[in-house]
């Protein structure tokens, strides 16, 4: 079952349970998915669905971070949405998995003594492997640490 159909099913369950907050959050996510499918004029692939869900998570986090400190209502609403969106988000790679992948790229490129100058080629080989599976900031941070030698 596609994530779009799963979200639609969960939204109907929330509607029947009279859980309007959950229904509203799922409705927003479903709208984003359907809008992209309409633009594309065909069903979304799983990777495209994952990318849209991640984008919604990122936008919700930004809204939460931009909210004034005294607006706890906005922050709690955003946190509620994030919790729901994360149910459908793909599993992120952990720090250890990223480190292992970086090491394998270093081995492939035959870099035995990594230096900061090697970052470009390492990132070029690494990013296609982690795209959509790991946070880019975390990958960049780990590569930076590992290239200090």
Rosetta blueprint (number, residue, H / E / L):
1 X L
2 X L
3 X H
4 X H
5 X H
6 X H
7 X H
8 X H
9 X H
10 X H
11 X H
12 X H
13 X H
14 X H
15 X H
16 X H
17 X L
18 X L
19 X L
20 X H
21 X H
22 X H
23 X H
24 X H
25 X H
26 X H
27 X H
28 X H
29 X H
30 X H
31 X H
32 X H
33 X H
34 X H
35 X H
36 X H
37 X H
38 X H
39 X H
40 X H
41 X L
42 X L
43 X L
44 X L
45 X L
46 X H
47 X H
48 X H
49 X H
50 X H
51 X H
52 X H
53 X H
54 X H
55 X H
56 X H
57 X H
58 X H
59 X H
60 X H
61 X H
62 X H
63 X H
64 X H
65 X H
66 X H
67 X L
68 X L
69 X L
70 X L
71 X L
72 X H
73 X H
74 X H
75 X H
76 X H
77 X H
78 X H
79 X H
80 X H
81 X H
82 X H
83 X H
84 X H
85 X H
86 X H
87 X H
88 X H
89 X L
90 X L
91 X L
92 X L
93 X L
94 X L
95 X H
96 X H
97 X H
98 X H
99 X H
100 X H
101 X H
102 X H
103 X H
104 X H
105 X H
106 X H
107 X H
108 X H
109 X L
110 X L
111 X L
112 X L
113 X L
114 X L
115 X L
116 X H
117 X H
118 X H
119 X H
120 X H
121 X H
122 X H
123 X H
124 X H
125 X H
126 X H
127 X H
128 X H
129 X H
130 X H
131 X L
132 X L
133 X L
134 X L
135 X L
136 X H
137 X H
138 X H
139 X H
140 X H
141 X H
142 X H
143 X H
144 X H
145 X H
146 X H
147 X L
148 X L
149 X L
